[in-house]
Amino acid sequence: MKQVFTPIYKSIRKRREIAAFLFCSLYPLLASAVSLFQTGLKSMAHGRRLSFLEYWSVNVQTQWQLAIPILLLAYAVTTVFYTEIHSGILFLYKDLEKKVIFKVKILSLIKILGIFTVLTFLASLLSYYTLMLHQSYISGHLFPENWSIVQMSLLTILSRMIIYVIVILLVSALSSHYNNSISVLAGLFFMLLANVAPHLPLGRYLFPTGYVGAGMNFALSLILMCLISSIYIISAYTLGLKKFEQIEF
């Protein structure tokens, strides 16, 4: 599978929509120069001084709420599946098992998501210690002194990354049979539900994001978040693989 992974990953990595998605990782650098973002960040500090972990968490959350990165990612997934299926490009892989092709494509997209996450981290780190350090509400420390804030920040970052993974799998499952618009809208709709869920009494426990600030201890929140995430991931992957194996090329 290693021999197959490299060419497929490179073909996906070269796409313009992937480049646009990765460009969104620079959001922390761009936002730190905007006074409105700084004002909002100051109000979120509630008189405290924010550590780097909190700053990174805020950037991940704000970046996610803008929906632009997830919209670009969902569209990229549809081009990897729906567009290639209907343009005949997948015919080039006719000698490979469909299961292998599907798995390699998913792994390639998740690797790109990993790169996006690392770039967002580095952009946050750079902007925090260069552009933001002089602000009165910035502490300059890596971690906050309050352990509960550390837990909240970590759960926030993890839950958003999990939603990205689920959207990749969900859109890949749909785009094997449905056009780009339907698949992208489905991915965006799932993201919106995950965004609203934490504000619902029972709905919050149906999405990974609902376990951030749920009033549970950190270990329990993490376990339940991973459990509900596994259900989504396994279900979406299984459905996507089944749908992909049914196509003819």
GUROTI-127211 format. One record per residue (C-alpha): chain; residue number from 1; x, y, z; residue in three letters. Coordinates in nm, 3 decimals, padded with zeros to 5 digits, always signed. Layout:
<atoms>
<A NUM <X Y Z> ALA>
...
</atoms>
This chain:
<atoms>
<A 1 <+00.000 +00.000 +00.000> MET>
<A 2 <+00.297 +00.231 +00.057> LYS>
<A 3 <+00.376 +00.229 -00.315> GLN>
<A 4 <+00.018 +00.334 -00.392> VAL>
<A 5 <-00.002 +00.596 -00.117> PHE>
<A 6 <+00.268 +00.833 -00.243> THR>
<A 7 <+00.134 +00.898 -00.595> PRO>
<A 8 <-00.228 +00.928 -00.476> ILE>
<A 9 <-00.131 +01.159 -00.191> TYR>
<A 10 <+00.074 +01.381 -00.424> LYS>
<A 11 <-00.213 +01.404 -00.673> SER>
<A 12 <-00.448 +01.513 -00.395> ILE>
<A 13 <-00.195 +01.751 -00.238> ARG>
<A 14 <-00.155 +01.941 -00.567> LYS>
<A 15 <-00.523 +02.038 -00.590> ARG>
<A 16 <-00.608 +02.409 -00.567> ARG>
<A 17 <-00.882 +02.349 -00.313> GLU>
<A 18 <-00.632 +02.173 -00.087> ILE>
<A 19 <-00.393 +02.467 -00.121> ALA>
<A 20 <-00.679 +02.702 -00.026> ALA>
<A 21 <-00.765 +02.482 +00.273> PHE>
<A 22 <-00.405 +02.483 +00.396> LEU>
<A 23 <-00.389 +02.860 +00.349> PHE>
<A 24 <-00.664 +02.888 +00.611> CYS>
<A 25 <-00.412 +02.758 +00.866> SER>
<A 26 <-00.255 +03.106 +00.855> LEU>
<A 27 <-00.569 +03.248 +01.014> TYR>
<A 28 <-00.399 +03.318 +01.351> PRO>
<A 29 <-00.140 +03.540 +01.180> LEU>
<A 30 <-00.401 +03.725 +00.978> LEU>
<A 31 <-00.650 +03.764 +01.264> ALA>
<A 32 <-00.391 +03.892 +01.512> SER>
<A 33 <-00.346 +04.201 +01.294> ALA>
<A 34 <-00.719 +04.282 +01.307> VAL>
<A 35 <-00.831 +04.507 +01.591> SER>
<A 36 <-01.176 +04.344 +01.608> LEU>
<A 37 <-01.017 +04.005 +01.680> PHE>
<A 38 <-00.797 +04.160 +01.948> GLN>
<A 39 <-01.098 +04.327 +02.110> THR>
<A 40 <-01.290 +03.999 +02.109> GLY>
<A 41 <-00.992 +03.814 +02.253> LEU>
<A 42 <-00.958 +04.071 +02.531> LYS>
<A 43 <-01.325 +04.033 +02.624> SER>
<A 44 <-01.286 +03.653 +02.633> MET>
<A 45 <-00.999 +03.688 +02.878> ALA>
<A 46 <-01.240 +03.822 +03.145> HIS>
<A 47 <-00.964 +04.020 +03.311> GLY>
<A 48 <-00.715 +03.729 +03.303> ARG>
<A 49 <-00.399 +03.697 +03.097> ARG>
<A 50 <-00.423 +03.429 +02.829> LEU>
<A 51 <-00.161 +03.157 +02.788> SER>
<A 52 <-00.054 +03.018 +02.452> PHE>
<A 53 <-00.273 +02.708 +02.491> LEU>
<A 54 <-00.581 +02.925 +02.542> GLU>
<A 55 <-00.484 +03.144 +02.247> TYR>
<A 56 <-00.440 +02.839 +02.023> TRP>
<A 57 <-00.775 +02.703 +02.140> SER>
<A 58 <-00.949 +03.033 +02.062> VAL>
<A 59 <-00.795 +03.037 +01.713> ASN>
<A 60 <-00.904 +02.680 +01.642> VAL>
<A 61 <-01.255 +02.756 +01.764> GLN>
<A 62 <-01.287 +03.082 +01.568> THR>
<A 63 <-01.133 +02.929 +01.257> GLN>
<A 64 <-01.382 +02.643 +01.282> TRP>
<A 65 <-01.683 +02.871 +01.334> GLN>
<A 66 <-01.599 +03.067 +01.020> LEU>
<A 67 <-01.682 +02.743 +00.832> ALA>
<A 68 <-01.453 +02.838 +00.541> ILE>
<A 69 <-01.187 +02.571 +00.613> PRO>
<A 70 <-01.445 +02.295 +00.653> ILE>
<A 71 <-01.625 +02.412 +00.338> LEU>
<A 72 <-01.301 +02.394 +00.139> LEU>
<A 73 <-01.212 +02.057 +00.290> LEU>
<A 74 <-01.555 +01.913 +00.208> ALA>
<A 75 <-01.529 +02.037 -00.149> TYR>
<A 76 <-01.180 +01.887 -00.180> ALA>
<A 77 <-01.315 +01.550 -00.064> VAL>
<A 78 <-01.586 +01.559 -00.332> THR>
<A 79 <-01.326 +01.623 -00.603> THR>
<A 80 <-01.121 +01.331 -00.475> VAL>
<A 81 <-01.421 +01.098 -00.504> PHE>
<A 82 <-01.721 +01.221 -00.706> TYR>
<A 83 <-01.521 +01.417 -00.965> THR>
<A 84 <-01.266 +01.141 -01.018> GLU>
<A 85 <-01.539 +00.877 -01.046> ILE>
<A 86 <-01.738 +01.067 -01.309> HIS>
<A 87 <-01.439 +01.200 -01.502> SER>
<A 88 <-01.298 +00.851 -01.551> GLY>
<A 89 <-00.974 +00.920 -01.364> ILE>
<A 90 <-01.033 +00.623 -01.133> LEU>
<A 91 <-01.007 +00.396 -01.437> PHE>
<A 92 <-00.630 +00.443 -01.401> LEU>
<A 93 <-00.651 +00.246 -01.076> TYR>
<A 94 <-00.854 -00.042 -01.219> LYS>
<A 95 <-00.583 -00.295 -01.132> ASP>
<A 96 <-00.602 -00.207 -00.763> LEU>
<A 97 <-00.857 -00.328 -00.511> GLU>
<A 98 <-01.129 -00.069 -00.448> LYS>
<A 99 <-01.078 -00.116 -00.075> LYS>
<A 100 <-00.712 -00.015 -00.110> VAL>
<A 101 <-00.796 +00.290 -00.323> ILE>
<A 102 <-01.057 +00.411 -00.077> PHE>
<A 103 <-00.832 +00.358 +00.224> LYS>
<A 104 <-00.537 +00.540 +00.062> VAL>
<A 105 <-00.753 +00.836 -00.037> LYS>
<A 106 <-00.891 +00.867 +00.316> ILE>
<A 107 <-00.544 +00.840 +00.470> LEU>
<A 108 <-00.416 +01.105 +00.227> SER>
<A 109 <-00.693 +01.345 +00.328> LEU>
<A 110 <-00.632 +01.280 +00.697> ILE>
<A 111 <-00.259 +01.344 +00.646> LYS>
<A 112 <-00.346 +01.678 +00.487> ILE>
<A 113 <-00.567 +01.753 +00.787> LEU>
<A 114 <-00.269 +01.670 +01.008> GLY>
<A 115 <-00.055 +01.918 +00.815> ILE>
<A 116 <-00.331 +02.179 +00.851> PHE>
<A 117 <-00.337 +02.122 +01.228> THR>
<A 118 <+00.041 +02.156 +01.261> VAL>
<A 119 <+00.045 +02.472 +01.048> LEU>
<A 120 <-00.235 +02.624 +01.258> THR>
<A 121 <-00.037 +02.543 +01.571> PHE>
<A 122 <+00.280 +02.703 +01.430> LEU>
<A 123 <+00.090 +03.010 +01.306> ALA>
<A 124 <-00.069 +03.048 +01.651> SER>
<A 125 <+00.271 +03.009 +01.820> LEU>
<A 126 <+00.433 +03.265 +01.593> LEU>
<A 127 <+00.156 +03.522 +01.624> SER>
<A 128 <+00.130 +03.474 +02.002> TYR>
<A 129 <+00.499 +03.535 +02.072> TYR>
<A 130 <+00.555 +03.807 +01.812> THR>
<A 131 <+00.236 +04.000 +01.732> LEU>
<A 132 <+00.037 +03.947 +02.053> MET>
<A 133 <+00.293 +03.930 +02.334> LEU>
<A 134 <+00.284 +04.304 +02.403> HIS>
<A 135 <-00.091 +04.297 +02.477> GLN>
<A 136 <-00.191 +04.337 +02.843> SER>
<A 137 <-00.416 +04.028 +02.831> TYR>
<A 138 <-00.138 +03.796 +02.707> ILE>
<A 139 <+00.066 +03.617 +02.975> SER>
<A 140 <+00.348 +03.479 +02.759> GLY>
<A 141 <+00.320 +03.139 +02.928> HIS>
<A 142 <+00.264 +02.816 +02.738> LEU>
<A 143 <-00.004 +02.686 +02.975> PHE>
<A 144 <-00.256 +02.851 +03.207> PRO>
<A 145 <-00.212 +02.807 +03.582> GLU>
<A 146 <-00.568 +02.678 +03.620> ASN>
<A 147 <-00.584 +02.306 +03.535> TRP>
<A 148 <-00.954 +02.324 +03.443> SER>
<A 149 <-00.872 +02.579 +03.170> ILE>
<A 150 <-00.602 +02.344 +03.037> VAL>
<A 151 <-00.861 +02.066 +03.017> GLN>
<A 152 <-01.119 +02.289 +02.848> MET>
<A 153 <-00.868 +02.410 +02.589> SER>
<A 154 <-00.746 +02.059 +02.506> LEU>
<A 155 <-01.101 +01.925 +02.471> LEU>
<A 156 <-01.195 +02.219 +02.247> THR>
<A 157 <-00.902 +02.159 +02.011> ILE>
<A 158 <-00.951 +01.780 +02.004> LEU>
<A 159 <-01.327 +01.799 +01.943> SER>
<A 160 <-01.284 +02.033 +01.645> ARG>
<A 161 <-01.019 +01.810 +01.488> MET>
<A 162 <-01.248 +01.510 +01.530> ILE>
<A 163 <-01.530 +01.694 +01.351> ILE>
<A 164 <-01.294 +01.756 +01.058> TYR>
<A 165 <-01.220 +01.381 +01.040> VAL>
<A 166 <-01.590 +01.291 +01.057> ILE>
<A 167 <-01.669 +01.541 +00.781> VAL>
<A 168 <-01.400 +01.385 +00.559> ILE>
<A 169 <-01.553 +01.039 +00.606> LEU>
<A 170 <-01.914 +01.157 +00.577> LEU>
<A 171 <-01.854 +01.353 +00.257> VAL>
<A 172 <-01.649 +01.069 +00.106> SER>
<A 173 <-01.936 +00.828 +00.174> ALA>
<A 174 <-02.191 +01.057 +00.008> LEU>
<A 175 <-01.979 +01.176 -00.284> SER>
<A 176 <-01.944 +00.825 -00.423> SER>
<A 177 <-02.307 +00.852 -00.536> HIS>
<A 178 <-02.421 +01.214 -00.493> TYR>
<A 179 <-02.301 +01.530 -00.663> ASN>
<A 180 <-02.063 +01.783 -00.512> ASN>
<A 181 <-02.330 +02.025 -00.388> SER>
<A 182 <-02.527 +01.765 -00.189> ILE>
<A 183 <-02.213 +01.616 -00.034> SER>
<A 184 <-02.063 +01.953 +00.062> VAL>
<A 185 <-02.392 +02.075 +00.211> LEU>
<A 186 <-02.421 +01.755 +00.414> ALA>
<A 187 <-02.072 +01.807 +00.557> GLY>
<A 188 <-02.148 +02.171 +00.635> LEU>
<A 189 <-02.482 +02.078 +00.794> PHE>
<A 190 <-02.309 +01.825 +01.020> PHE>
<A 191 <-02.060 +02.092 +01.127> MET>
<A 192 <-02.346 +02.333 +01.206> LEU>
<A 193 <-02.521 +02.066 +01.414> LEU>
<A 194 <-02.198 +02.002 +01.603> ALA>
<A 195 <-02.172 +02.376 +01.663> ASN>
<A 196 <-02.528 +02.407 +01.797> VAL>
<A 197 <-02.530 +02.078 +01.994> ALA>
<A 198 <-02.344 +02.209 +02.304> PRO>
<A 199 <-02.632 +02.450 +02.364> HIS>
<A 200 <-02.898 +02.176 +02.365> LEU>
<A 201 <-02.996 +01.981 +02.681> PRO>
<A 202 <-02.974 +01.632 +02.530> LEU>
<A 203 <-02.834 +01.695 +02.182> GLY>
<A 204 <-02.499 +01.798 +02.325> ARG>
<A 205 <-02.416 +01.437 +02.411> TYR>
<A 206 <-02.467 +01.324 +02.051> LEU>
<A 207 <-02.167 +01.520 +01.920> PHE>
<A 208 <-01.800 +01.533 +02.029> PRO>
<A 209 <-01.823 +01.910 +02.077> THR>
<A 210 <-02.093 +01.864 +02.340> GLY>
<A 211 <-01.846 +01.723 +02.593> TYR>
<A 212 <-01.649 +02.048 +02.612> VAL>
<A 213 <-01.761 +02.222 +02.930> GLY>
<A 214 <-02.021 +01.955 +03.000> ALA>
<A 215 <-01.958 +01.970 +03.374> GLY>
<A 216 <-01.793 +01.627 +03.385> MET>
<A 217 <-01.440 +01.552 +03.497> ASN>
<A 218 <-01.174 +01.557 +03.227> PHE>
<A 219 <-01.121 +01.180 +03.202> ALA>
<A 220 <-01.492 +01.104 +03.166> LEU>
<A 221 <-01.542 +01.382 +02.910> SER>
<A 222 <-01.248 +01.252 +02.707> LEU>
<A 223 <-01.366 +00.890 +02.720> ILE>
<A 224 <-01.723 +00.978 +02.618> LEU>
<A 225 <-01.599 +01.212 +02.345> MET>
<A 226 <-01.379 +00.937 +02.202> CYS>
<A 227 <-01.665 +00.685 +02.230> LEU>
<A 228 <-01.922 +00.894 +02.040> ILE>
<A 229 <-01.653 +00.994 +01.789> SER>
<A 230 <-01.565 +00.629 +01.725> SER>
<A 231 <-01.930 +00.554 +01.646> ILE>
<A 232 <-01.941 +00.832 +01.387> TYR>
<A 233 <-01.601 +00.747 +01.239> ILE>
<A 234 <-01.657 +00.371 +01.211> ILE>
<A 235 <-02.010 +00.416 +01.073> SER>
<A 236 <-01.907 +00.677 +00.813> ALA>
<A 237 <-01.598 +00.480 +00.708> TYR>
<A 238 <-01.792 +00.154 +00.673> THR>
<A 239 <-02.068 +00.324 +00.473> LEU>
<A 240 <-01.815 +00.503 +00.252> GLY>
<A 241 <-01.622 +00.185 +00.178> LEU>
<A 242 <-01.942 -00.004 +00.097> LYS>
<A 243 <-02.059 +00.269 -00.140> LYS>
<A 244 <-01.718 +00.295 -00.305> PHE>
<A 245 <-01.698 -00.079 -00.367> GLU>
<A 246 <-02.033 -00.063 -00.549> GLN>
<A 247 <-01.917 +00.182 -00.816> ILE>
<A 248 <-01.798 +00.071 -01.158> GLU>
<A 249 <-01.494 +00.220 -01.329> PHE>
</atoms>
